[in-house]
Structure formats: structure tokens, C-alpha cells
Amino acid sequence: MVSVLFCGSRSFSSFPVVSGAVSAWLASGGGVVCGSSAGADALVVRAVLAAGGAPSLRVLAAFSSSGAGAVSCSSVSSALAAASAGASVVWLAGGPLSLPARARLAARSVSAAFLASGGVVFSAGGALGPGSSLAVSSLVSRGCPVWLFSPSPGAVRGVAGAWVPSVFCGLPCFRFAPAQLSFNF
């Protein structure tokens, strides 16, 4: 089963957009990887569980199963709901609690991207945040495709390229086109 990382803004709130993309991907037989933050991650978990796709879901949490290490952007409830429904949840996916939360969140984003063959990002518009940018750059560096659902695509930190109109599972979106290296001899 090919898994795609679904991630995005912690303030993203459009469940219909997330549900449409997640449901279409699950219907194609794909697996879902996501983090455990508020916003897009929590909506992805909700959409997967609503579609009955718990066996196809892997959630990476930067906190423990008791919620220790959770920060204000964490969605402990969505990770626990996923575990309860039979999804695979990797607790402390960003490393031990002795690491600062910011480092655990970054490591979790990279780990989630490593488990996927592509990515889908949800954004309300503008430049992507640090976690989404890190996930996109991790995927792009491996040659994986990344799609974006956003009314106005913005820059990706640390990666040269542009968002171009595209389609993901029949849904209109953008796809990241990395800048091509050019050599002048």
C-alpha cells in the first residue's frame, strides 16, 4: 500500500476539503500518514476515522500516550481517538521528552515524511509554516510529489520551486514543481 503524508496548517479548519482529499485517497487503496497537531492533522484523523480507514492510518505523535510532552498545538484527543479506532500511533515519534518540544515536532515532521511516498498539504493561504515546509522539503529532496490545497499558494521555506495547478485524486489543487538546476558551461 502506498502511503501519503497529509499535513498542514495548525489553523486550517475546512473539514470538507480535508475529508474530500482523504476519502478519495483511501478509496484508491492508499494509506495515510499524519502528525498529531491541531488544525489539519486533527482534521485528517477525523476524516480517516469517518471513512472507516483506521487500519490504513499511521499517526506520529510528538508526545507520549499519556499526553506528557504535549504542547499548545498538540491534538492529544485525535491521537487517542486514532489509537482507539485501531490506527497505528507512534508515540514520542520526535524523540524522548528530554528534547525540547520544537526539536521533537521537527523530528516528527521529518519522520512522517520519510514514511510516505508523497504529500498533501492543507493551507489557508500564504507561506507554509515551519512544520509543513520541513515536511515538503523532506519529501521533495527524495523526489516525492507534493500537492497543496490552498486558495493562494505561498513559498516553501528552504526549497526553490513553485506551485503549479494540478489534480489530486480528481480534485483541483496545486503540485510543487522544484526548481531545476541549470549549469552554464
Contacts in CASP RR format, 6 or more apart in sequence:
PFRMAT RR
TARGET T0000
AUTHOR 0000-0000-0000
METHOD contacts of the structure
MODEL  1
MVSVLFCGSRSFSSFPVVSGAVSAWLASGGGVVCGSSAGADALVVRAVLA
AGGAPSLRVLAAFSSSGAGAVSCSSVSSALAAASAGASVVWLAGGPLSLP
ARARLAARSVSAAFLASGGVVFSAGGALGPGSSLAVSSLVSRGCPVWLFS
PSPGAVRGVAGAWVPSVFCGLPCFRFAPAQLSFNF
1 29 0 8 1.000
1 30 0 8 1.000
1 31 0 8 1.000
1 56 0 8 1.000
2 30 0 8 1.000
2 31 0 8 1.000
2 117 0 8 1.000
3 30 0 8 1.000
3 31 0 8 1.000
3 32 0 8 1.000
3 33 0 8 1.000
3 58 0 8 1.000
3 115 0 8 1.000
3 116 0 8 1.000
3 117 0 8 1.000
4 25 0 8 1.000
4 30 0 8 1.000
4 31 0 8 1.000
4 32 0 8 1.000
4 33 0 8 1.000
4 116 0 8 1.000
4 117 0 8 1.000
4 118 0 8 1.000
4 119 0 8 1.000
4 120 0 8 1.000
5 33 0 8 1.000
5 34 0 8 1.000
5 112 0 8 1.000
5 113 0 8 1.000
5 115 0 8 1.000
5 116 0 8 1.000
5 118 0 8 1.000
5 119 0 8 1.000
5 120 0 8 1.000
5 135 0 8 1.000
5 139 0 8 1.000
6 18 0 8 1.000
6 21 0 8 1.000
6 22 0 8 1.000
6 25 0 8 1.000
6 32 0 8 1.000
6 33 0 8 1.000
6 34 0 8 1.000
6 40 0 8 1.000
6 41 0 8 1.000
6 44 0 8 1.000
6 119 0 8 1.000
6 120 0 8 1.000
6 122 0 8 1.000
7 34 0 8 1.000
7 35 0 8 1.000
7 40 0 8 1.000
7 41 0 8 1.000
7 44 0 8 1.000
7 109 0 8 1.000
7 112 0 8 1.000
7 119 0 8 1.000
7 120 0 8 1.000
7 121 0 8 1.000
7 122 0 8 1.000
7 131 0 8 1.000
7 132 0 8 1.000
7 135 0 8 1.000
8 39 0 8 1.000
8 40 0 8 1.000
8 41 0 8 1.000
8 121 0 8 1.000
8 122 0 8 1.000
8 123 0 8 1.000
8 128 0 8 1.000
8 131 0 8 1.000
8 132 0 8 1.000
8 135 0 8 1.000
9 39 0 8 1.000
9 40 0 8 1.000
9 122 0 8 1.000
9 123 0 8 1.000
9 124 0 8 1.000
9 125 0 8 1.000
9 128 0 8 1.000
9 129 0 8 1.000
9 132 0 8 1.000
10 37 0 8 1.000
10 38 0 8 1.000
10 39 0 8 1.000
10 40 0 8 1.000
10 41 0 8 1.000
10 73 0 8 1.000
11 39 0 8 1.000
11 124 0 8 1.000
12 18 0 8 1.000
12 39 0 8 1.000
12 40 0 8 1.000
12 43 0 8 1.000
12 122 0 8 1.000
12 123 0 8 1.000
12 124 0 8 1.000
13 39 0 8 1.000
13 43 0 8 1.000
13 124 0 8 1.000
14 43 0 8 1.000
14 122 0 8 1.000
15 43 0 8 1.000
15 46 0 8 1.000
15 47 0 8 1.000
17 122 0 8 1.000
17 149 0 8 1.000
18 40 0 8 1.000
18 43 0 8 1.000
18 44 0 8 1.000
18 46 0 8 1.000
18 47 0 8 1.000
18 122 0 8 1.000
18 149 0 8 1.000
19 43 0 8 1.000
19 46 0 8 1.000
19 47 0 8 1.000
19 50 0 8 1.000
19 51 0 8 1.000
20 47 0 8 1.000
20 171 0 8 1.000
21 120 0 8 1.000
21 122 0 8 1.000
21 149 0 8 1.000
21 168 0 8 1.000
21 169 0 8 1.000
21 171 0 8 1.000
21 173 0 8 1.000
22 32 0 8 1.000
22 44 0 8 1.000
22 47 0 8 1.000
22 48 0 8 1.000
22 51 0 8 1.000
23 47 0 8 1.000
23 51 0 8 1.000
24 168 0 8 1.000
24 169 0 8 1.000
24 170 0 8 1.000
24 171 0 8 1.000
25 31 0 8 1.000
25 32 0 8 1.000
25 120 0 8 1.000
25 168 0 8 1.000
25 169 0 8 1.000
26 32 0 8 1.000
26 48 0 8 1.000
26 51 0 8 1.000
26 52 0 8 1.000
26 53 0 8 1.000
26 56 0 8 1.000
27 169 0 8 1.000
28 169 0 8 1.000
29 56 0 8 1.000
30 56 0 8 1.000
31 56 0 8 1.000
31 57 0 8 1.000
31 58 0 8 1.000
32 44 0 8 1.000
32 48 0 8 1.000
32 53 0 8 1.000
32 56 0 8 1.000
32 57 0 8 1.000
32 58 0 8 1.000
33 57 0 8 1.000
33 58 0 8 1.000
33 59 0 8 1.000
33 60 0 8 1.000
33 112 0 8 1.000
33 115 0 8 1.000
33 116 0 8 1.000
34 41 0 8 1.000
34 44 0 8 1.000
34 45 0 8 1.000
34 48 0 8 1.000
34 57 0 8 1.000
34 58 0 8 1.000
34 59 0 8 1.000
34 60 0 8 1.000
34 112 0 8 1.000
35 41 0 8 1.000
35 44 0 8 1.000
35 59 0 8 1.000
35 60 0 8 1.000
35 61 0 8 1.000
35 93 0 8 1.000
35 108 0 8 1.000
35 109 0 8 1.000
35 112 0 8 1.000
36 42 0 8 1.000
36 45 0 8 1.000
36 59 0 8 1.000
36 60 0 8 1.000
36 61 0 8 1.000
36 62 0 8 1.000
36 63 0 8 1.000
36 74 0 8 1.000
36 75 0 8 1.000
36 76 0 8 1.000
36 78 0 8 1.000
36 79 0 8 1.000
36 89 0 8 1.000
36 108 0 8 1.000
37 73 0 8 1.000
37 74 0 8 1.000
37 75 0 8 1.000
37 105 0 8 1.000
38 73 0 8 1.000
38 74 0 8 1.000
38 75 0 8 1.000
39 75 0 8 1.000
40 121 0 8 1.000
40 122 0 8 1.000
41 75 0 8 1.000
41 78 0 8 1.000
42 75 0 8 1.000
42 77 0 8 1.000
42 78 0 8 1.000
43 122 0 8 1.000
45 57 0 8 1.000
45 59 0 8 1.000
45 75 0 8 1.000
45 78 0 8 1.000
45 79 0 8 1.000
45 81 0 8 1.000
45 82 0 8 1.000
45 87 0 8 1.000
46 78 0 8 1.000
46 81 0 8 1.000
48 54 0 8 1.000
48 56 0 8 1.000
48 57 0 8 1.000
48 82 0 8 1.000
48 87 0 8 1.000
49 57 0 8 1.000
49 81 0 8 1.000
49 82 0 8 1.000
49 85 0 8 1.000
49 87 0 8 1.000
52 85 0 8 1.000
53 87 0 8 1.000
54 82 0 8 1.000
54 85 0 8 1.000
54 86 0 8 1.000
54 87 0 8 1.000
55 86 0 8 1.000
55 87 0 8 1.000
57 82 0 8 1.000
57 87 0 8 1.000
57 88 0 8 1.000
58 87 0 8 1.000
58 88 0 8 1.000
58 89 0 8 1.000
58 90 0 8 1.000
58 115 0 8 1.000
59 78 0 8 1.000
59 79 0 8 1.000
59 82 0 8 1.000
59 83 0 8 1.000
59 87 0 8 1.000
59 88 0 8 1.000
59 89 0 8 1.000
59 90 0 8 1.000
60 89 0 8 1.000
60 90 0 8 1.000
60 93 0 8 1.000
60 94 0 8 1.000
60 108 0 8 1.000
60 111 0 8 1.000
60 112 0 8 1.000
60 115 0 8 1.000
61 74 0 8 1.000
61 76 0 8 1.000
61 79 0 8 1.000
61 89 0 8 1.000
61 90 0 8 1.000
61 91 0 8 1.000
61 92 0 8 1.000
61 93 0 8 1.000
61 108 0 8 1.000
62 69 0 8 1.000
62 70 0 8 1.000
62 71 0 8 1.000
62 74 0 8 1.000
62 92 0 8 1.000
62 93 0 8 1.000
62 94 0 8 1.000
62 95 0 8 1.000
62 101 0 8 1.000
62 104 0 8 1.000
62 105 0 8 1.000
62 107 0 8 1.000
62 108 0 8 1.000
63 69 0 8 1.000
63 70 0 8 1.000
63 71 0 8 1.000
63 74 0 8 1.000
63 76 0 8 1.000
63 79 0 8 1.000
63 91 0 8 1.000
63 92 0 8 1.000
63 97 0 8 1.000
63 104 0 8 1.000
64 91 0 8 1.000
64 92 0 8 1.000
64 97 0 8 1.000
65 80 0 8 1.000
65 83 0 8 1.000
65 89 0 8 1.000
65 91 0 8 1.000
67 74 0 8 1.000
67 76 0 8 1.000
68 97 0 8 1.000
69 97 0 8 1.000
69 101 0 8 1.000
69 104 0 8 1.000
70 76 0 8 1.000
71 101 0 8 1.000
71 105 0 8 1.000
73 105 0 8 1.000
79 89 0 8 1.000
79 91 0 8 1.000
82 89 0 8 1.000
83 89 0 8 1.000
90 111 0 8 1.000
92 104 0 8 1.000
93 107 0 8 1.000
93 108 0 8 1.000
93 111 0 8 1.000
93 112 0 8 1.000
94 103 0 8 1.000
94 104 0 8 1.000
94 105 0 8 1.000
94 106 0 8 1.000
94 107 0 8 1.000
94 108 0 8 1.000
94 111 0 8 1.000
95 104 0 8 1.000
95 107 0 8 1.000
95 108 0 8 1.000
97 104 0 8 1.000
99 107 0 8 1.000
105 131 0 8 1.000
106 130 0 8 1.000
106 131 0 8 1.000
106 134 0 8 1.000
109 131 0 8 1.000
109 132 0 8 1.000
109 134 0 8 1.000
109 135 0 8 1.000
109 138 0 8 1.000
110 134 0 8 1.000
110 135 0 8 1.000
110 138 0 8 1.000
112 135 0 8 1.000
113 119 0 8 1.000
113 134 0 8 1.000
113 135 0 8 1.000
113 138 0 8 1.000
113 139 0 8 1.000
113 142 0 8 1.000
113 144 0 8 1.000
114 138 0 8 1.000
116 139 0 8 1.000
116 144 0 8 1.000
117 144 0 8 1.000
118 139 0 8 1.000
118 144 0 8 1.000
118 145 0 8 1.000
118 146 0 8 1.000
119 135 0 8 1.000
119 136 0 8 1.000
119 139 0 8 1.000
119 144 0 8 1.000
119 145 0 8 1.000
119 146 0 8 1.000
119 147 0 8 1.000
120 146 0 8 1.000
120 147 0 8 1.000
120 148 0 8 1.000
120 149 0 8 1.000
120 168 0 8 1.000
120 173 0 8 1.000
121 128 0 8 1.000
121 132 0 8 1.000
121 135 0 8 1.000
121 136 0 8 1.000
121 146 0 8 1.000
121 147 0 8 1.000
121 148 0 8 1.000
121 149 0 8 1.000
121 150 0 8 1.000
122 148 0 8 1.000
122 149 0 8 1.000
122 150 0 8 1.000
123 132 0 8 1.000
123 148 0 8 1.000
123 149 0 8 1.000
123 150 0 8 1.000
123 153 0 8 1.000
123 154 0 8 1.000
124 150 0 8 1.000
124 151 0 8 1.000
125 150 0 8 1.000
125 151 0 8 1.000
125 152 0 8 1.000
125 153 0 8 1.000
125 154 0 8 1.000
126 150 0 8 1.000
126 152 0 8 1.000
126 153 0 8 1.000
126 154 0 8 1.000
126 155 0 8 1.000
127 133 0 8 1.000
127 154 0 8 1.000
127 155 0 8 1.000
127 156 0 8 1.000
127 157 0 8 1.000
128 136 0 8 1.000
128 154 0 8 1.000
128 155 0 8 1.000
128 156 0 8 1.000
128 157 0 8 1.000
129 157 0 8 1.000
130 157 0 8 1.000
132 156 0 8 1.000
133 156 0 8 1.000
133 157 0 8 1.000
133 158 0 8 1.000
133 159 0 8 1.000
134 157 0 8 1.000
136 146 0 8 1.000
136 156 0 8 1.000
136 159 0 8 1.000
136 176 0 8 1.000
137 156 0 8 1.000
137 157 0 8 1.000
137 158 0 8 1.000
137 159 0 8 1.000
139 145 0 8 1.000
139 146 0 8 1.000
140 146 0 8 1.000
140 156 0 8 1.000
140 159 0 8 1.000
140 176 0 8 1.000
140 178 0 8 1.000
143 178 0 8 1.000
145 175 0 8 1.000
145 176 0 8 1.000
146 175 0 8 1.000
146 176 0 8 1.000
147 166 0 8 1.000
147 168 0 8 1.000
147 173 0 8 1.000
147 174 0 8 1.000
147 175 0 8 1.000
147 176 0 8 1.000
148 163 0 8 1.000
148 173 0 8 1.000
148 174 0 8 1.000
148 175 0 8 1.000
148 176 0 8 1.000
149 168 0 8 1.000
149 171 0 8 1.000
149 173 0 8 1.000
149 174 0 8 1.000
150 163 0 8 1.000
150 173 0 8 1.000
150 174 0 8 1.000
153 163 0 8 1.000
153 174 0 8 1.000
154 163 0 8 1.000
156 176 0 8 1.000
159 176 0 8 1.000
159 178 0 8 1.000
160 178 0 8 1.000
160 179 0 8 1.000
161 176 0 8 1.000
161 177 0 8 1.000
161 178 0 8 1.000
161 179 0 8 1.000
162 176 0 8 1.000
162 177 0 8 1.000
162 179 0 8 1.000
163 174 0 8 1.000
163 175 0 8 1.000
163 176 0 8 1.000
163 177 0 8 1.000
164 174 0 8 1.000
164 175 0 8 1.000
164 176 0 8 1.000
164 177 0 8 1.000
165 172 0 8 1.000
165 174 0 8 1.000
165 175 0 8 1.000
166 172 0 8 1.000
166 173 0 8 1.000
166 174 0 8 1.000
166 175 0 8 1.000
167 173 0 8 1.000
168 175 0 8 1.000
END
